[in-house]
Amino acid sequence: PALEETVDMKGLLNELLEQYKYIAERNNLKLETELADIKLSGCNRNGIRIVMDNILGNAFKYTDQGGTISVHLYRVKETVKIEVTNTHIPLQEDDLEEIFNPFHRLKAQEIPGSGLGLAAAKKIVRIHGGEISAKNCNKGFKLIVTLSKEDVPILAPEPANSPISVPPIFTSVTLK
């Protein structure tokens, strides 16, 4: 796919979260968001949308009634991170990697699915020069998408005391 588009990540995440509003209300889910104003250029908007829709869809699908889903979008030095955490029982260590394999389904899951969503998400993230990982944490289960500035130019405010260098290939990119 062409990697020539710009995505307003905060806008995209808010748009997707709005689509899951009914499920959140029906299941009495608490939603916590902390979304920085970040735009990604040099990417495929539909690909990024598929990744985020899959991750958010899984969070809403696998969070029990009364649970919590947290979505954080932020910048750390040369990367953009998107973290989606949901209250879920810890996964077996083997499953934390296996969930990204095609057709992998967690044992004892009665929720319908093909096991292809996270495999596709991983492939799309890698095409964009990023990484996706899963881990257990205090609040439950967390998926982390990391996109590197080196591979995906970032259009977002830099801290005032942080000098930034833009690779020559991206000289037309401006930081806002």
Secondary structure per residue as TSV (DSSP state, phi and psi in degrees):
chain	resnum	aa	ss	phi	psi
A	1	P	-	360.0	149.4
A	2	A	-	-67.4	135.7
A	3	L	-	-110.9	62.8
A	4	E	-	-123.9	9.2
A	5	E	E	-103.9	165.2
A	6	T	E	-115.3	136.8
A	7	V	E	-121.0	128.0
A	8	D	E	-81.7	99.0
A	9	M	H	-64.1	-41.5
A	10	K	H	-62.6	-44.5
A	11	G	H	-63.1	-43.2
A	12	L	H	-63.0	-46.7
A	13	L	H	-63.6	-41.5
A	14	N	H	-63.4	-40.1
A	15	E	H	-62.2	-45.3
A	16	L	H	-67.4	-41.3
A	17	L	H	-62.6	-34.2
A	18	E	H	-61.4	-35.5
A	19	Q	H	-67.8	-25.3
A	20	Y	T	-96.3	5.7
A	21	K	H	-57.1	-42.8
A	22	Y	H	-61.9	-44.3
A	23	I	H	-63.4	-41.6
A	24	A	H	-60.8	-45.0
A	25	E	H	-66.5	-45.5
A	26	R	H	-61.0	-37.9
A	27	N	T	-99.2	9.7
A	28	N	T	53.0	46.3
A	29	L	-	-90.6	141.3
A	30	K	E	-93.9	130.9
A	31	L	E	-113.8	125.3
A	32	E	E	-116.7	129.2
A	33	T	E	-130.5	145.3
A	34	E	E	-142.3	98.4
A	35	L	E	-119.4	116.7
A	36	A	-	-78.7	156.0
A	37	D	-	-78.7	99.4
A	38	I	-	-131.6	131.9
A	39	K	E	-115.8	134.0
A	40	L	E	-106.2	131.4
A	41	S	E	-113.2	168.4
A	42	G	E	68.8	35.6
A	43	C	E	-135.7	175.9
A	44	N	-	-105.4	112.2
A	45	R	H	-57.5	-44.8
A	46	N	H	-64.0	-38.7
A	47	G	H	-62.2	-46.4
A	48	I	H	-63.2	-38.7
A	49	R	H	-62.9	-42.9
A	50	I	H	-60.9	-44.5
A	51	V	H	-59.3	-52.9
A	52	M	H	-67.6	-37.5
A	53	D	H	-64.3	-39.5
A	54	N	H	-66.2	-46.0
A	55	I	H	-64.6	-46.3
A	56	L	H	-66.0	-41.9
A	57	G	H	-57.6	-43.1
A	58	N	H	-64.2	-41.1
A	59	A	H	-60.1	-45.5
A	60	F	H	-70.3	-34.4
A	61	K	H	-70.4	-38.2
A	62	Y	H	-103.5	9.4
A	63	T	S	-96.6	125.0
A	64	D	-	-67.9	159.0
A	65	Q	T	-51.1	137.3
A	66	G	T	80.7	2.2
A	67	G	-	-80.7	-176.5
A	68	T	E	-126.9	139.6
A	69	I	E	-121.9	128.4
A	70	S	E	-117.0	133.7
A	71	V	E	-125.3	122.0
A	72	H	E	-125.7	131.0
A	73	L	E	-123.5	120.8
A	74	Y	E	-154.7	169.5
A	75	R	E	-113.3	134.9
A	76	V	E	-128.6	109.8
A	77	K	T	46.9	-107.2
A	78	E	T	-97.0	13.0
A	79	T	E	-132.1	159.7
A	80	V	E	-111.3	134.1
A	81	K	E	-121.4	138.4
A	82	I	E	-122.6	120.4
A	83	E	E	-119.5	128.4
A	84	V	E	-121.3	117.9
A	85	T	E	-117.9	136.5
A	86	N	E	-135.3	150.0
A	87	T	-	-70.3	114.3
A	88	H	-	-155.3	148.2
A	89	I	-	-61.6	148.4
A	90	P	-	-59.2	145.1
A	91	L	-	-88.8	155.7
A	92	Q	-	-62.3	147.2
A	93	E	H	-54.9	-40.4
A	94	D	H	-61.2	-37.2
A	95	D	H	-69.5	-24.7
A	96	L	H	-62.0	-28.7
A	97	E	H	-95.4	-39.5
A	98	E	H	-62.2	-28.6
A	99	I	T	-61.9	-16.3
A	100	F	T	-91.3	-0.6
A	101	N	S	-87.1	142.2
A	102	P	T	-56.9	138.7
A	103	F	T	69.4	6.5
A	104	H	-	-76.4	130.3
A	105	R	-	-128.2	141.2
A	106	L	-	-67.7	141.2
A	107	K	T	-62.9	147.3
A	108	A	T	67.4	17.8
A	109	Q	-	-93.5	122.6
A	110	E	-	-97.6	-1.7
A	111	I	S	-78.5	130.5
A	112	P	-	-63.2	149.8
A	113	G	-	170.8	164.0
A	114	S	-	-98.6	-17.7
A	115	G	S	80.2	16.3
A	116	L	-	-103.5	-19.6
A	117	G	H	-58.9	-52.0
A	118	L	H	-72.7	-28.5
A	119	A	H	-65.0	-43.8
A	120	A	H	-65.5	-41.6
A	121	A	H	-59.7	-43.1
A	122	K	H	-62.8	-42.0
A	123	K	H	-64.4	-43.6
A	124	I	H	-64.7	-43.3
A	125	V	H	-62.0	-42.1
A	126	R	H	-65.4	-37.8
A	127	I	H	-59.2	-32.7
A	128	H	T	-86.7	8.3
A	129	G	T	78.1	19.4
A	130	G	-	-113.4	-170.8
A	131	E	E	-135.3	153.3
A	132	I	E	-132.5	137.8
A	133	S	E	-144.6	165.4
A	134	A	E	-130.5	146.1
A	135	K	E	-154.1	155.8
A	136	N	E	-83.7	145.8
A	137	C	E	-145.5	176.7
A	138	N	T	-55.5	-38.1
A	139	K	T	-85.6	-5.8
A	140	G	E	138.6	-117.1
A	141	F	E	-121.8	135.7
A	142	K	E	-129.8	132.5
A	143	L	E	-107.5	134.6
A	144	I	E	-125.1	124.4
A	145	V	E	-107.8	128.0
A	146	T	E	-121.7	125.2
A	147	L	E	-116.0	130.4
A	148	S	E	-89.8	141.1
A	149	K	T	-62.5	-31.4
A	150	E	T	-63.4	-35.5
A	151	D	T	-99.0	-31.1
A	152	V	S	-127.3	107.1
A	153	P	-	-58.6	142.1
A	154	I	E	-110.9	130.8
A	155	L	E	-109.2	95.2
A	156	A	S	-158.3	156.8
A	157	P	-	-61.6	138.2
A	158	E	-	-94.5	148.6
A	159	P	-	-58.3	145.7
A	160	A	T	-57.9	-32.6
A	161	N	T	-95.3	14.3
A	162	S	-	-113.6	108.9
A	163	P	-	-69.8	146.8
A	164	I	-	-126.7	139.3
A	165	S	-	-119.3	132.2
A	166	V	-	-102.1	127.0
A	167	P	-	-55.1	144.0
A	168	P	G	-53.3	-32.4
A	169	I	G	-64.0	-21.8
A	170	F	G	-107.9	31.1
A	171	T	T	-62.6	-20.6
A	172	S	T	-82.0	-7.9
A	173	V	-	-82.3	133.9
A	174	T	-	-116.4	145.6
A	175	L	-	-95.1	131.0
A	176	K	-	-99.2	360.0
